[in-house]
């Protein structure tokens, strides 16, 4: 998703619209849309991550060892990448 948003921004920027006002408006709207999409993605990922962590807390209370599932590691990486991308938008 992040790569596609970056490709779309590059495509729009490389069109070199003759009307500067429209160009600025389009770029602003695209950045706002990308920011909203990244925020929504991050919110969904954090919701699922919290669900995984609640499952893990139940496992800790039963006395078993807790191993972080691969899905949780992916969720952490997605959140970090989203946060880094938002700073570039």
C-alpha positions as CSV (number, residue, x, y, z in Angstrom):
1,X,0.0,0.0,0.0
2,X,2.8,2.4,0.9
3,X,4.6,1.7,-2.4
4,X,1.4,2.3,-4.4
5,X,0.7,5.6,-2.6
6,X,4.3,6.8,-3.3
7,X,4.0,5.7,-7.0
8,X,0.7,7.6,-7.3
9,X,2.2,10.8,-5.8
10,X,5.2,10.5,-8.1
11,X,2.9,10.0,-11.1
12,X,0.8,13.1,-10.3
13,X,3.9,15.2,-9.6
14,X,5.5,14.2,-12.9
15,X,2.4,15.3,-14.9
16,X,3.4,18.9,-14.5
17,X,0.0,20.5,-14.7
18,X,-0.1,23.8,-16.6
19,X,-2.4,25.3,-14.1
20,X,-0.3,25.9,-10.9
21,X,-3.3,26.4,-8.7
22,X,-4.9,23.1,-9.8
23,X,-1.5,21.4,-9.5
24,X,-1.1,22.5,-5.8
25,X,-4.7,21.6,-5.1
26,X,-4.3,18.1,-6.5
27,X,-1.0,17.5,-4.7
28,X,-2.6,18.7,-1.4
29,X,-5.6,16.5,-1.8
30,X,-3.4,13.5,-2.7
31,X,-1.2,14.0,0.4
32,X,-4.3,14.3,2.5
33,X,-5.8,11.1,1.0
34,X,-2.5,9.3,1.5
35,X,-2.3,10.5,5.1
36,X,-5.9,9.3,5.8
37,X,-5.3,5.9,4.3
38,X,-2.1,5.4,6.2
39,X,-3.8,6.4,9.5
40,X,-6.7,4.1,8.8
41,X,-4.3,1.2,8.0
42,X,-2.3,1.9,11.2
43,X,-5.4,2.0,13.3
44,X,-6.6,-1.4,12.0
45,X,-3.2,-2.9,12.5
46,X,-3.0,-1.7,16.1
47,X,-6.5,-3.0,16.7
48,X,-5.5,-6.5,15.6
49,X,-2.2,-6.2,17.5
50,X,-4.1,-5.4,20.7
51,X,-6.2,-8.5,20.1
52,X,-3.1,-10.6,19.8
53,X,-1.6,-9.1,22.9
54,X,-4.8,-9.8,24.9
55,X,-4.5,-13.5,23.8
56,X,-0.8,-13.4,24.9
57,X,-1.7,-12.0,28.3
58,X,-4.1,-14.9,28.8
59,X,-1.2,-17.3,28.0
60,X,1.1,-15.6,30.5
61,X,-1.5,-16.0,33.3
62,X,-1.6,-19.7,32.8
63,X,2.1,-20.0,33.4
64,X,3.2,-21.0,29.9
65,X,6.0,-19.3,28.0
66,X,4.9,-16.6,25.6
67,X,6.4,-16.6,22.1
68,X,5.6,-13.6,19.9
69,X,3.9,-14.9,16.8
70,X,5.2,-13.8,13.4
71,X,2.0,-12.0,12.7
72,X,2.7,-9.6,15.7
73,X,6.2,-8.9,14.3
74,X,4.7,-8.0,10.9
75,X,2.1,-5.8,12.6
76,X,4.9,-3.9,14.5
77,X,6.9,-3.5,11.2
78,X,3.8,-2.2,9.4
79,X,3.1,0.4,12.1
80,X,6.7,1.6,12.1
81,X,6.7,1.9,8.3
82,X,3.4,3.8,8.4
83,X,4.8,6.2,11.0
84,X,7.9,6.8,8.9
85,X,5.9,7.3,5.7
86,X,3.6,9.8,7.3
87,X,6.6,12.0,8.1
88,X,7.4,12.1,4.4
89,X,3.9,12.9,3.2
